[in-house]
Amino acid sequence: MLLKSFLQKISDRSLFFFIFLFLLLSCEDDISIPDGALQEQIVDLQGSWKVQQVILNGQDVTPLFDFGDIKLTLQMDQGPSDFQIETGDAPFPILTSGTWKYDDPVYPQSISFLSAQNERSVLLAEAPISGNTTFKISFSLGCEDNTYTYIFEKE
């Protein structure tokens, strides 16, 4: 019994030693991390966007109105800069073009639109991701009990 226990301890130690030696010899000394890989980046929503779907208080109202008239073009120059908006007769928080910005460029929760007539902030219904082909905003027009969610799709 003692001999079996002794041999098992030697086996366990040997196995541990060989695994340790293998890991030590198989590790690379140089790990290269590309420049900028660990830096936080500004969320990039640059491009032309069309409304894909509109939700009003949890109900899909897309077929009830011509939301396809809405076209939002966001420009970025080292960060948010200008925007152009075409709405047709569709409701939107701001009706004339101007400048835009995030509340936080890396982890935005809202977008502010500023035109010559007014400024309006809208919530991002979910965190936008650079390179995605959709993003969502939520806002109210007049009555705070009515919340619109616009789902934009990149053209």
C-alpha positions as CSV (number, residue, x, y, z in Angstrom):
1,M,0.0,0.0,0.0
2,L,2.8,2.4,0.9
3,L,4.7,1.5,-2.3
4,K,1.6,2.1,-4.4
5,S,1.0,5.5,-2.8
6,F,4.7,6.4,-3.2
7,L,4.7,5.4,-6.9
8,Q,1.5,7.4,-7.5
9,K,3.0,10.5,-5.9
10,I,6.1,10.1,-8.1
11,S,3.8,9.7,-11.1
12,D,1.8,12.7,-10.2
13,R,4.9,14.8,-9.7
14,S,6.5,13.5,-12.9
15,L,3.3,14.3,-14.9
16,F,3.2,17.8,-13.3
17,F,6.9,18.3,-14.2
18,F,6.5,17.2,-17.8
19,I,3.4,19.4,-18.3
20,F,5.3,22.3,-16.7
21,L,8.3,21.7,-18.9
22,F,6.2,21.4,-22.0
23,L,4.3,24.6,-21.4
24,L,7.6,26.4,-20.6
25,L,9.3,25.3,-23.8
26,S,6.2,25.9,-26.0
27,C,5.6,29.5,-24.9
28,E,6.6,32.2,-27.3
29,D,8.7,35.0,-25.9
30,D,7.4,37.7,-28.3
31,I,3.8,38.5,-28.3
32,S,2.9,41.2,-30.7
33,I,-0.1,43.4,-30.2
34,P,-1.0,45.6,-33.2
35,D,-0.8,49.3,-32.7
36,G,-4.1,50.7,-31.5
37,A,-5.6,47.3,-30.6
38,L,-6.0,48.3,-27.0
39,Q,-7.1,51.8,-27.6
40,E,-10.8,52.7,-27.4
41,Q,-12.3,53.9,-30.7
42,I,-15.0,56.4,-31.5
43,V,-18.2,54.6,-32.7
44,D,-18.4,55.2,-36.4
45,L,-21.9,55.7,-37.8
46,Q,-20.8,57.5,-40.9
47,G,-22.9,57.0,-44.0
48,S,-26.5,57.2,-45.4
49,W,-29.2,55.6,-43.4
50,K,-32.9,54.7,-44.2
51,V,-35.6,53.8,-41.8
52,Q,-36.2,50.1,-41.9
53,Q,-38.8,49.8,-39.1
54,V,-40.7,52.1,-36.7
55,I,-42.0,50.9,-33.3
56,L,-44.5,53.2,-31.5
57,N,-45.1,52.1,-27.8
58,G,-44.1,48.6,-28.6
59,Q,-46.3,48.2,-31.8
60,D,-44.8,48.1,-35.3
61,V,-46.3,51.0,-37.2
62,T,-44.0,50.9,-40.2
63,P,-46.8,50.0,-42.7
64,L,-49.1,52.8,-41.4
65,F,-47.0,55.7,-42.7
66,D,-44.4,56.3,-45.4
67,F,-41.3,56.2,-43.1
68,G,-39.3,55.3,-46.2
69,D,-39.0,59.0,-47.0
70,I,-36.6,59.5,-44.1
71,K,-33.0,59.5,-45.1
72,L,-30.3,60.4,-42.5
73,T,-26.7,61.0,-43.7
74,L,-24.1,61.2,-40.9
75,Q,-20.7,62.5,-41.6
76,M,-17.6,62.1,-39.4
77,D,-14.3,63.9,-39.5
78,Q,-12.2,62.4,-36.6
79,G,-15.6,62.2,-34.9
80,P,-19.2,63.3,-35.5
81,S,-19.6,66.4,-37.6
82,D,-22.4,67.3,-40.1
83,F,-25.7,65.5,-40.9
84,Q,-28.3,65.9,-43.6
85,I,-31.9,64.9,-43.0
86,E,-34.7,64.3,-45.5
87,T,-38.1,63.4,-43.9
88,G,-40.8,64.0,-46.5
89,D,-43.9,64.1,-44.3
90,A,-42.7,61.5,-41.8
91,P,-42.2,62.6,-38.2
92,F,-38.6,63.0,-37.0
93,P,-37.2,64.9,-34.0
94,I,-35.4,67.5,-36.2
95,L,-36.4,68.6,-39.6
96,T,-33.3,70.6,-40.9
97,S,-29.7,69.6,-41.4
98,G,-26.9,70.7,-39.2
99,T,-24.3,69.1,-36.9
100,W,-24.4,66.1,-34.6
101,K,-22.5,64.7,-31.7
102,Y,-22.6,61.8,-29.2
103,D,-22.9,62.3,-25.4
104,D,-19.8,60.0,-25.2
105,P,-17.8,59.2,-28.4
106,V,-16.7,55.7,-27.3
107,Y,-19.8,54.5,-25.3
108,P,-22.6,56.7,-26.6
109,Q,-26.1,56.5,-25.1
110,S,-27.5,59.4,-27.1
111,I,-27.1,61.5,-30.2
112,S,-27.7,65.3,-30.3
113,F,-28.7,67.0,-33.5
114,L,-28.1,70.7,-33.8
115,S,-29.6,72.9,-36.6
116,A,-30.0,76.6,-37.0
117,Q,-33.6,76.3,-35.6
118,N,-33.1,74.0,-32.6
119,E,-31.2,71.2,-30.8
120,R,-32.6,67.8,-30.1
121,S,-31.2,64.7,-28.3
122,V,-32.4,61.2,-28.9
123,L,-31.6,58.1,-27.0
124,L,-29.8,55.2,-28.7
125,A,-32.1,52.2,-28.1
126,E,-29.1,49.9,-28.0
127,A,-25.4,50.5,-28.0
128,P,-24.2,51.1,-31.6
129,I,-21.2,49.2,-33.0
130,S,-18.9,50.5,-35.7
131,G,-19.4,48.7,-38.9
132,N,-22.9,47.5,-38.1
133,T,-25.5,47.9,-40.8
134,T,-28.3,49.0,-38.4
135,F,-28.7,51.2,-35.3
136,K,-31.7,52.3,-33.3
137,I,-32.9,55.6,-31.7
138,S,-35.8,56.3,-29.4
139,F,-37.5,59.6,-28.8
140,S,-40.9,61.2,-28.1
141,L,-42.5,63.9,-30.1
142,G,-44.7,66.2,-28.0
143,C,-46.4,63.6,-25.8
144,E,-43.9,61.9,-23.5
145,D,-46.2,58.8,-23.3
146,N,-45.6,58.0,-26.9
147,T,-42.1,56.6,-27.6
148,Y,-40.9,56.1,-31.1
149,T,-38.1,53.7,-31.9
150,Y,-36.6,54.1,-35.4
151,I,-34.4,51.3,-36.7
152,F,-32.1,52.6,-39.3
153,E,-30.4,50.5,-42.0
154,K,-27.3,51.5,-43.9
155,E,-27.8,52.2,-47.6
